[in-house]
Amino acid sequence: MASGTHARYKGVFPVAPTTFTESSELDLVSQKRCIDFMIDAGSNGICILANFSEQFVLSDDEREVLAKTILEHVAGRVPVIVTTTHFSSSVCAARCRRAQDLGASMVMVMPPYHGATIRVPEARIHEFYATLSDAIDIPIMIQDAPVSGTTLPAALLARMAREIEQVSYFKIETAGAASKLRELIRLGGEAIEGPWDGEEGITLLPDLDAGATGAMTGGAYADGIRSIVDAFFAGRREEAVAAYTRWLPLINYENRQCGLLAAKALMKEGAVIACEAPRHPFPPLHPAVRDGLMQTARRLDPLVLRWGR
């Protein structure tokens, strides 16, 4: 059986931003509008509380409010992945159980890390994910991202997929992602249910060619990403190439210039949300960068710029 053939979850699962008021409080009205827009734009599912959701500026109480509010508002319309990353095995397991209880379809977890230097060896990484798996009955997606500073060789990922029940999805965001996806699929075989692309889709087409069955991108233009992914999965590769070529300038602007603020800026521009500001001390977009983002987006006419108007 080819990897991903019978995957429970495939397609485009963008990351939802966390919306704040001008005074930096949670804006749950905008948050619900954001989720409704993302579903209307064609998201096959949604990921919440990720790094692109500014999870690092949220209190535990706010995480609980957001997870509960969003999952209740989605009400089963699409699957929701909840990011539960924490250094502690027991704390992370408790977060995973709580996400499952609230209705999450999957949890996404980076390996244990703290700061620039605190890491754990491979044996402890294996134990960490095994602890999470024992606590829940839904899939675990391992987020293999440079931000953790932890090297996760394809052989380790494949071994964990074979040996740990719920470890079955992998978001690969490291350099050479396509090569790593190919090696992961080769080594893990049927245990690799979901080999996924990440990093806002900047490597999307090579990753699809390598066997990726899902894409976790920024939250503002699932309609554009779907035009690439849908064509590819339907066997129309040249159409996918053309769509990727068309949307790549915006993907590049998000990935290389704006980062996590791109989705908020686009949603604010299209009257989806009321405020695009991040939480202090994260710096706002430079006005010239924001203007370049908008110029790039307007050439494509994504739904985000029309949804709330």
C-alpha positions in Angstrom: 0.0 0.0 0.0 1.4 3.4 -1.0 2.0 5.9 1.8 -1.1 8.0 2.4 -3.4 5.9 0.2 -5.9 5.4 3.0 -5.0 8.5 5.0 -7.8 9.9 7.2 -6.8 13.4 6.5 -5.5 14.9 3.2 -5.4 18.2 1.4 -5.0 21.8 2.6 -5.0 22.4 6.4 -4.0 26.0 6.9 -3.0 27.5 10.3 -5.5 29.9 11.8 -4.1 33.1 13.2 -5.0 34.2 16.7 -6.9 37.4 16.6 -6.4 40.2 19.2 -8.1 43.5 19.9 -6.1 46.8 19.7 -5.6 46.5 23.4 -4.1 43.0 23.0 -7.0 41.0 24.4 -8.4 37.9 22.6 -11.0 38.9 20.0 -13.3 35.9 19.8 -15.8 37.6 17.4 -13.0 38.1 14.9 -11.7 34.6 15.7 -15.0 33.0 14.7 -15.2 35.1 11.5 -11.6 34.0 10.7 -12.6 30.4 11.0 -15.7 30.8 8.9 -13.7 32.5 6.2 -11.1 29.8 6.2 -13.8 27.2 5.7 -15.5 29.2 3.0 -12.1 29.6 1.2 -11.9 25.8 0.8 -9.8 24.6 3.8 -10.0 20.8 4.1 -9.2 21.3 7.7 -7.7 23.9 10.1 -4.8 23.9 12.5 -4.9 26.0 15.6 -2.5 27.2 18.4 0.5 26.7 16.1 3.5 29.0 15.9 1.8 30.9 13.1 -1.1 31.3 15.6 1.4 33.1 18.0 1.0 30.2 20.5 4.1 31.5 22.2 2.3 34.6 23.5 -0.7 32.8 24.9 -1.4 31.9 28.5 -2.7 28.4 29.4 -6.1 29.8 30.1 -6.2 31.6 26.8 -5.2 28.3 25.0 -8.2 26.7 26.7 -10.6 29.5 25.7 -9.4 29.4 22.1 -9.5 25.7 21.7 -12.9 25.4 23.2 -14.3 28.4 21.3 -12.9 27.3 17.9 -13.8 23.7 18.1 -17.4 24.5 19.3 -17.7 27.0 16.4 -16.4 24.6 13.8 -18.9 22.1 15.0 -17.5 19.3 12.9 -17.6 21.2 9.6 -13.9 20.4 9.0 -11.3 18.4 11.0 -9.3 20.6 13.4 -5.6 19.9 14.4 -4.7 21.4 17.8 -1.0 22.1 18.5 -0.1 21.0 22.0 3.7 21.4 22.0 5.3 21.5 25.5 8.7 20.3 26.8 7.2 18.2 29.5 5.9 14.8 28.5 3.2 14.9 31.2 2.1 18.4 30.5 2.0 17.8 26.7 0.1 14.5 27.3 -2.5 16.4 29.3 -2.8 19.0 26.6 -3.3 16.3 24.0 -6.0 14.6 26.1 -7.8 17.9 26.6 -7.6 18.6 22.9 -9.1 15.2 22.1 -11.8 15.8 24.7 -12.8 19.1 23.1 -13.1 17.4 19.7 -9.7 17.7 18.0 -9.1 15.3 15.1 -5.4 15.3 15.5 -2.7 17.0 17.7 0.6 18.5 16.3 3.7 18.4 18.5 7.3 19.6 18.1 10.0 17.6 19.8 11.0 18.8 23.3 13.2 21.9 23.2 13.8 25.0 25.2 15.7 28.1 24.2 18.8 27.8 22.0 20.5 24.9 23.7 18.2 22.6 25.8 17.5 19.4 23.8 17.0 15.8 24.6 18.5 12.7 22.9 16.7 10.4 20.4 15.8 7.8 23.0 14.0 10.5 25.1 12.3 11.9 22.0 10.9 8.4 21.3 9.7 8.1 24.9 8.1 11.6 24.7 6.0 10.7 21.7 5.2 7.3 23.2 3.8 9.0 26.3 1.6 11.2 24.2 0.4 8.2 22.2 -0.6 6.3 25.3 -2.7 9.2 26.4 -4.9 9.6 23.3 -6.8 7.8 20.6 -6.3 10.4 17.8 -3.3 10.8 15.4 -0.2 12.7 16.4 1.6 14.8 13.8 5.3 15.4 14.4 6.3 18.9 13.4 9.8 18.7 12.0 10.6 22.4 12.0 13.9 24.3 12.3 12.4 26.5 15.1 12.9 23.5 17.5 16.6 23.3 16.8 16.2 19.5 17.0 17.4 17.2 14.3 14.9 14.5 13.5 16.5 12.0 11.0 14.1 10.3 8.7 15.1 6.9 10.2 14.0 8.1 13.7 10.7 9.4 12.4 10.0 6.2 10.5 10.9 4.1 13.5 8.5 6.1 15.7 5.8 5.7 13.1 6.3 1.9 13.1 6.6 1.6 16.9 4.3 4.2 18.4 0.6 3.7 17.7 -0.7 7.2 17.2 2.4 8.7 15.5 1.4 8.6 11.8 1.5 12.2 10.4 4.6 14.3 9.7 4.9 18.0 8.8 8.3 18.3 7.2 9.7 21.9 7.1 13.4 21.4 7.1 15.8 22.2 4.3 15.6 19.5 1.6 12.0 18.7 2.5 11.3 16.7 -0.6 14.3 14.5 -0.2 13.4 13.9 3.5 9.8 13.1 2.6 10.9 10.5 0.0 13.3 8.9 2.6 10.6 8.9 5.3 8.1 7.2 2.9 10.7 4.7 1.8 11.7 3.8 5.4 8.3 3.9 7.0 6.0 2.5 4.3 2.5 1.9 5.5 3.2 3.4 8.9 3.5 6.9 7.3 -0.2 7.7 6.9 0.3 11.4 6.3 3.6 12.8 4.9 2.9 16.6 4.8 4.3 19.7 3.4 4.6 22.9 5.6 6.4 26.2 5.7 3.6 28.2 4.0 3.8 26.1 0.8 7.2 27.5 -0.3 8.3 24.0 -1.2 4.8 22.7 -2.1 5.2 21.4 -5.6 8.5 19.5 -5.0 7.0 18.1 -1.8 3.9 16.9 -3.7 6.1 15.2 -6.3 7.9 13.5 -3.4 4.7 12.0 -2.1 3.2 14.7 0.3 -0.5 14.1 0.8 -1.2 17.2 2.9 -0.2 20.8 3.1 -0.2 23.0 6.2 0.0 26.6 4.9 -0.8 30.1 6.0 -4.4 30.8 6.7 -5.3 33.5 4.2 -5.7 31.9 0.8 -6.7 28.2 0.9 -8.5 28.9 -2.3 -5.2 29.5 -4.1 -3.4 26.5 -2.5 -6.4 24.2 -3.3 -6.0 25.1 -7.0 -2.5 23.6 -6.9 -3.2 20.6 -4.7 -6.5 19.6 -6.2 -5.0 19.7 -9.8 -2.0 17.7 -8.6 -4.1 15.0 -6.9 -6.4 14.7 -9.9 -3.3 13.9 -12.1 -3.2 17.2 -13.9 0.4 18.0 -13.0 0.9 20.7 -15.6 -2.2 22.5 -14.4 -0.8 22.3 -10.9 2.5 23.7 -12.1 0.7 26.6 -13.7 -1.3 27.3 -10.5 1.9 27.0 -8.4 3.7 29.5 -10.7 0.7 31.9 -10.4 0.5 31.8 -6.6 4.2 31.5 -5.8 4.8 35.3 -5.5 2.2 35.5 -2.8 3.5 32.3 -1.1 7.0 33.8 -1.2 5.9 37.1 0.2 4.3 35.4 3.1 7.2 33.0 3.7 10.1 35.3 3.2 8.9 38.8 4.0 5.8 38.8 6.3 5.8 35.5 8.2 2.9 35.0 10.5 1.5 38.5 10.1 0.6 38.0 6.4 -2.6 36.1 7.1 -3.7 38.8 9.6 -2.9 41.7 7.3 -4.9 40.1 4.4 -7.8 39.2 6.7 -7.9 42.8 8.0 -7.8 44.2 4.5 -10.7 42.0 3.5 -12.7 42.9 6.6 -12.6 39.4 7.9 -11.0 40.4 11.3 -11.0 43.8 13.1 -7.3 44.0 14.0 -4.2 42.6 12.5 -1.7 43.5 15.3 0.4 40.8 16.9 0.9 40.7 20.6 3.8 42.8 22.1 6.7 42.5 21.8 6.3 40.9 18.4 6.9 43.8 15.9 4.2 44.8 13.4 4.7 44.7 9.6 6.6 47.5 8.1 4.1 49.6 6.1 6.1 49.1 2.9 6.2 45.4 3.3 2.4 45.4 4.0 1.9 47.4 0.8 3.9 44.9 -1.2 1.9 42.1 0.2 -1.4 43.7 -0.8 -0.2 44.5 -4.3 0.9 40.9 -4.7 -2.4 39.6 -3.4 -4.6 41.9 -5.5 -3.1 40.5 -8.7 -4.6 37.1 -7.7 -7.9 38.3 -6.3 -8.1 35.8 -3.5 -11.4 35.4 -1.6 -9.8 36.9 1.6 -9.9 40.4 0.0 -13.6 40.1 -0.8 -15.1 37.9 1.9 -16.0 40.5 4.4 -16.9 43.4 2.1 
